[in-house]
């Protein structure tokens, strides 16, 4: 599997602290990076924010992937077994992690909402 780029997305709901969500993202990235932010409104008009990190350099992709695989060491086999199902028709690999766990320094794979979305 060849990865050409990695994007990390996180939704910040009005009840969440954007700095804490940004910190949760930072626990997965072992090098300096910039977070792009954008604002939006939820279905009921509630304020939301989106955080996004992108990298395309081969060194950064490799460093992120190796670090991520180490962080999910106890779940690595699950990810590898589900790899084909997690790659969409455009070749994007989707990995979702729990924001709260990431904030506490423990990256936990999850399915469904309430999590960051890594797209490689």
C-alpha positions as CSV (number, residue, x, y, z in Angstrom):
1,X,0.0,0.0,0.0
2,X,1.4,3.4,-1.0
3,X,0.3,6.5,0.9
4,X,0.7,9.8,-1.0
5,X,-0.8,12.1,1.6
6,X,-2.3,12.1,5.1
7,X,-5.0,14.4,6.3
8,X,-6.2,14.4,9.9
9,X,-9.7,16.0,10.5
10,X,-11.4,16.7,13.8
11,X,-14.7,18.2,14.5
12,X,-14.9,20.6,17.5
13,X,-18.4,20.8,18.9
14,X,-19.6,23.9,20.9
15,X,-19.2,21.9,24.1
16,X,-15.5,21.1,23.4
17,X,-12.3,23.1,23.9
18,X,-10.5,23.6,20.5
19,X,-7.2,23.6,22.3
20,X,-7.8,20.3,23.8
21,X,-8.9,18.8,20.5
22,X,-5.8,20.2,18.9
23,X,-3.7,18.7,21.7
24,X,-5.4,15.3,21.0
25,X,-4.3,15.6,17.4
26,X,-0.8,16.5,18.4
27,X,-0.4,13.2,20.4
28,X,-0.4,11.3,17.1
29,X,2.1,13.5,15.2
30,X,5.8,13.2,16.1
31,X,6.9,16.4,14.3
32,X,6.0,20.0,14.0
33,X,2.9,20.8,12.0
34,X,0.2,23.4,11.4
35,X,-3.5,23.1,12.0
36,X,-5.9,24.7,9.6
37,X,-9.2,25.8,11.2
38,X,-12.6,26.6,9.7
39,X,-15.9,27.5,11.4
40,X,-19.3,26.0,10.6
41,X,-22.8,25.7,12.0
42,X,-24.4,22.5,13.1
43,X,-27.8,21.4,12.0
44,X,-29.5,23.4,14.8
45,X,-27.3,26.5,14.4
46,X,-24.8,25.5,17.0
47,X,-21.3,26.7,16.3
48,X,-18.7,24.1,15.3
49,X,-15.1,24.2,14.2
50,X,-13.1,21.9,12.0
51,X,-9.4,21.3,12.6
52,X,-7.3,19.8,9.8
53,X,-3.7,18.8,9.4
54,X,-2.2,17.7,6.0
55,X,1.1,16.4,5.1
56,X,2.5,15.0,1.8
57,X,6.2,14.7,2.4
58,X,7.4,11.1,2.3
59,X,9.5,11.6,5.4
60,X,6.5,13.0,7.3
61,X,4.1,10.3,6.1
62,X,6.6,7.5,7.1
63,X,7.3,9.1,10.5
64,X,3.6,9.6,11.2
65,X,2.7,6.0,10.1
66,X,5.4,4.4,12.2
67,X,4.5,6.5,15.2
68,X,0.8,5.8,14.7
69,X,1.4,2.0,14.4
70,X,3.4,2.1,17.6
71,X,0.6,4.1,19.4
72,X,-2.0,1.5,18.4
73,X,0.3,-1.4,19.0
74,X,-2.4,-3.4,20.8
75,X,-4.9,-2.7,18.0
76,X,-2.5,-3.0,15.1
77,X,-3.8,-6.4,13.9
78,X,-7.4,-5.1,13.9
79,X,-6.4,-2.2,11.6
80,X,-4.3,-4.4,9.3
81,X,-7.1,-7.0,9.0
82,X,-9.6,-4.2,8.1
83,X,-7.3,-2.3,5.8
84,X,-9.0,-3.1,2.6
85,X,-12.5,-2.1,4.0
86,X,-11.0,1.2,5.3
87,X,-9.8,2.3,1.8
88,X,-12.4,4.1,-0.2
89,X,-12.9,4.2,-4.0
90,X,-10.6,7.2,-4.2
91,X,-7.8,5.4,-2.5
92,X,-8.2,7.2,0.9
93,X,-7.5,5.1,4.0
94,X,-9.9,6.1,6.8
95,X,-9.0,5.6,10.4
96,X,-11.1,7.0,13.3
97,X,-9.8,7.6,16.8
98,X,-11.4,8.6,20.0
99,X,-10.6,12.3,20.8
100,X,-10.7,11.9,24.6
101,X,-8.4,8.9,24.6
102,X,-6.0,10.7,22.3
103,X,-6.0,13.7,24.6
104,X,-5.0,11.4,27.4
105,X,-2.1,10.0,25.3
106,X,-3.8,6.7,24.4
107,X,-4.8,6.3,20.7
108,X,-7.9,4.2,20.5
109,X,-9.5,3.1,17.2
110,X,-13.2,3.5,17.0
111,X,-16.1,3.2,14.6
112,X,-18.8,5.8,14.3
113,X,-19.0,9.4,15.6
114,X,-17.1,11.3,18.3
115,X,-13.7,10.9,16.9
116,X,-11.0,12.3,14.7
117,X,-10.8,11.1,11.2
118,X,-7.3,10.3,9.7
119,X,-7.3,10.0,6.0
120,X,-4.2,8.8,4.3
